[in-house]
């Protein structure tokens, strides 16, 4: 798969809204959904893949066959990246992951209150509120895609630590403004 970074599109918001309907039909009771990742940051360049976070109380509540009926294929065995210098138990990074069989989308199902669930929302909100940081991140992504257009491992080996830097600033910002998890989108 070729890594291509595209200009921002209004259609990403609309595509999220359509995907959300199918995900809600598959998600367990009490789950809520957020549009995450670069397509969720207005004005930010991104791969044309909608990232969606489904927050649940317990991953064991999730019925993978319900997601498959709605057009999402389960990719087992994935956990999120752990920033260096943190020693987090696996349950703080565990998730269920689904790829859309239709419009390109990634669905990350995470447990409420876990490190990885907060991380994606806080980074998104920080980039939404800090255009200079978002522009610098955009430039990094564009340059990585130019240098590693067909090597996703190299792309993410560099991109993941960039987010470790972003989360440091985001955590300080969250303390200053009293950030808390927003309601679902």
C-alpha positions as CSV (number, residue, x, y, z in Angstrom):
1,X,0.0,0.0,0.0
2,X,1.3,3.4,-1.0
3,X,1.4,6.1,1.7
4,X,-0.2,9.2,0.2
5,X,-0.8,12.4,2.2
6,X,-3.7,14.5,0.8
7,X,-5.0,18.0,1.3
8,X,-7.8,18.3,3.9
9,X,-11.3,17.6,2.7
10,X,-14.7,18.6,4.0
11,X,-15.9,15.1,2.9
12,X,-13.9,13.5,5.8
13,X,-16.4,15.0,8.3
14,X,-19.3,13.7,6.2
15,X,-17.7,10.3,5.7
16,X,-17.2,10.0,9.5
17,X,-20.9,10.7,10.0
18,X,-21.9,7.9,7.6
19,X,-19.5,5.4,9.1
20,X,-20.6,6.3,12.6
21,X,-24.2,5.1,11.8
22,X,-22.9,1.6,10.9
23,X,-20.5,1.5,13.9
24,X,-23.3,2.4,16.3
25,X,-25.3,-0.5,15.0
26,X,-22.4,-2.9,15.8
27,X,-21.2,-1.3,19.1
28,X,-22.3,-2.6,22.5
29,X,-24.8,-0.6,24.5
30,X,-23.2,2.4,26.2
31,X,-20.4,2.8,23.6
32,X,-19.6,6.2,22.2
33,X,-17.7,7.3,19.2
34,X,-15.1,10.0,18.3
35,X,-13.6,11.0,15.0
36,X,-9.8,10.9,15.7
37,X,-6.6,11.1,13.8
38,X,-5.6,13.7,11.2
39,X,-8.9,13.7,9.3
40,X,-10.5,14.9,12.5
41,X,-8.3,18.0,12.7
42,X,-9.7,20.8,10.4
43,X,-7.1,22.0,7.9
44,X,-4.7,19.1,8.5
45,X,-3.3,17.0,5.6
46,X,-3.9,13.3,6.1
47,X,-4.0,9.9,4.5
48,X,-7.5,9.4,3.1
49,X,-8.4,7.0,5.9
50,X,-11.0,8.0,8.5
51,X,-9.9,6.9,12.0
52,X,-12.6,6.3,14.5
53,X,-12.4,5.5,18.2
54,X,-15.2,3.5,19.9
55,X,-15.1,3.8,23.6
56,X,-16.5,0.8,25.6
57,X,-16.5,-0.2,29.3
58,X,-15.0,-3.5,28.5
59,X,-13.5,-5.0,25.3
60,X,-15.2,-8.3,26.2
61,X,-18.5,-6.6,25.4
62,X,-17.7,-6.2,21.7
63,X,-19.2,-8.6,19.3
64,X,-16.9,-8.9,16.3
65,X,-19.5,-10.6,14.2
66,X,-21.7,-7.5,14.6
67,X,-18.9,-5.3,13.2
68,X,-18.3,-7.8,10.3
69,X,-22.0,-7.6,9.4
70,X,-21.6,-3.8,9.2
71,X,-18.6,-4.1,6.8
72,X,-15.6,-4.0,9.2
73,X,-12.9,-6.7,9.2
74,X,-11.3,-7.6,12.5
75,X,-7.5,-7.4,12.7
76,X,-6.6,-9.4,15.8
77,X,-3.6,-9.0,18.1
78,X,-2.9,-5.3,17.8
79,X,-1.9,-3.1,20.7
80,X,-1.1,0.6,20.7
81,X,2.4,2.0,20.8
82,X,3.9,2.7,24.3
83,X,5.9,6.0,24.6
84,X,9.5,5.5,25.8
85,X,10.1,5.9,29.5
86,X,6.6,4.7,30.3
87,X,6.1,1.3,31.7
88,X,2.4,0.7,31.1
89,X,0.6,-2.6,31.6
90,X,-0.7,-4.2,28.4
91,X,-4.4,-3.4,29.4
92,X,-3.6,0.3,29.1
93,X,-2.6,-0.2,25.4
94,X,-5.0,-3.0,24.4
95,X,-7.6,-2.5,21.7
96,X,-9.7,-4.1,19.1
97,X,-9.1,-3.0,15.6
98,X,-11.3,-3.2,12.5
99,X,-10.8,-2.0,8.9
100,X,-13.7,-1.0,6.7
101,X,-14.3,-3.1,3.7
102,X,-15.9,-0.1,2.0
103,X,-14.7,3.5,2.4
104,X,-11.2,3.3,3.9
105,X,-11.5,3.6,7.7
106,X,-9.9,2.3,10.8
107,X,-12.0,1.6,13.9
108,X,-10.1,1.5,17.2
109,X,-12.1,0.1,20.0
110,X,-10.6,1.1,23.4
111,X,-11.7,0.9,27.0
112,X,-12.9,4.0,28.8
113,X,-10.2,5.6,31.0
114,X,-7.3,3.7,29.6
115,X,-4.1,5.5,28.5
116,X,-4.6,4.8,24.8
117,X,-8.2,6.0,24.9
118,X,-7.2,9.3,26.4
119,X,-4.1,9.7,24.2
120,X,-5.9,9.8,20.9
121,X,-8.5,12.3,22.1
122,X,-6.0,14.6,23.8
123,X,-3.6,14.6,20.8
124,X,-6.5,15.4,18.5
125,X,-7.8,18.2,20.6
126,X,-4.3,19.6,21.2
127,X,-3.7,19.7,17.4
128,X,-7.1,21.3,16.8
129,X,-6.1,24.1,19.3
130,X,-2.5,24.6,18.2
131,X,-2.2,25.4,14.5
132,X,1.6,25.7,14.6
133,X,2.0,22.3,16.1
134,X,-0.5,20.9,13.5
135,X,1.4,22.5,10.6
136,X,4.7,21.1,11.9
137,X,3.1,17.7,12.2
138,X,1.7,18.0,8.7
139,X,5.2,18.8,7.3
140,X,6.6,15.7,9.1
141,X,4.0,13.5,7.6
142,X,4.4,14.8,4.1
143,X,8.2,14.4,4.3
144,X,7.9,10.9,5.7
145,X,5.5,9.9,2.9
146,X,7.9,11.3,0.3
147,X,10.9,9.3,1.8
148,X,9.0,6.1,2.6
149,X,6.1,6.0,0.2
150,X,5.9,2.2,0.2
151,X,7.4,1.4,3.6
152,X,4.7,1.7,6.3
153,X,7.1,0.4,9.0
154,X,9.6,3.1,8.4
155,X,6.9,5.7,8.3
156,X,5.4,4.7,11.6
157,X,8.8,4.1,13.3
158,X,9.3,7.8,13.0
159,X,5.7,9.1,13.2
160,X,5.0,7.3,16.5
161,X,7.8,9.0,18.4
162,X,6.6,12.4,17.0
163,X,3.3,11.7,18.8
164,X,5.2,11.0,22.0
165,X,6.6,14.5,21.7
166,X,3.1,16.0,20.9
167,X,1.5,14.2,23.9
168,X,4.1,15.9,26.3
169,X,2.9,19.3,25.2
170,X,-0.7,18.1,25.1
171,X,-0.5,16.9,28.7
172,X,0.8,20.3,29.9
173,X,-1.9,22.1,27.8
174,X,-4.6,19.8,29.3
175,X,-3.5,20.8,32.9
176,X,-3.6,24.5,32.1
177,X,-7.0,24.5,30.5
178,X,-8.6,21.8,32.6
179,X,-9.2,19.5,29.6
180,X,-11.4,16.6,30.1
181,X,-12.7,14.0,27.6
182,X,-15.3,15.5,25.3
183,X,-18.6,13.8,24.7
184,X,-18.8,11.6,21.6
185,X,-18.9,13.2,18.2
